[in-house]
Amino acid sequence: MTKPAVPRRHLPTSPFKAPVPPPPKHFAVGDRVTHDMYGLGRVVGMEEGIAALVDFGATQARIPSPYAKLNKL
């Protein structure tokens, strides 16, 4: 049985720098994108901070934030 991953907390007295989270991804209607599972597509709708509606040709998919597998071309 494995334990769930818990992010490590940064101690203020640590000599190492605190980890910096990656900046959030931003997409706009009309952006060309690629998805690890669906392939190439175009953003056709946005729900700011919630999800992106992407047309992949054969299908449309609602990709929820934080858009882990979605990349802008």
Residue, then its C-alpha position, 0 to 999 in steps of 0.5 A: m500500500t502506498k501513501p498519497a503524495v503530500p507536497r513538502r513544506h518549506l521551512p523559513t530557516s532552510p538554506f535552500k530556495a522555496p520551490v516555485p510553482p509553474p505559472p498557470k497556463h492561459f489559452a484564448v479562443g482560436d489558439r492552436v493546441t496539442h493534447d497528449m491524448y486527443g492530438l491537435g486542436r483549436v480552442v473554441g470556448m473558455e470558462e476562465g480558470i475552470a476549463a477550455l472547450v477544444d475542437f479536435g476535428a473528430t470530437q470536442a473535449r472539455i479540458p479542465s484546469p490546470y490543463a496538464k496535458l494541453n500545450k499551446l503551439 
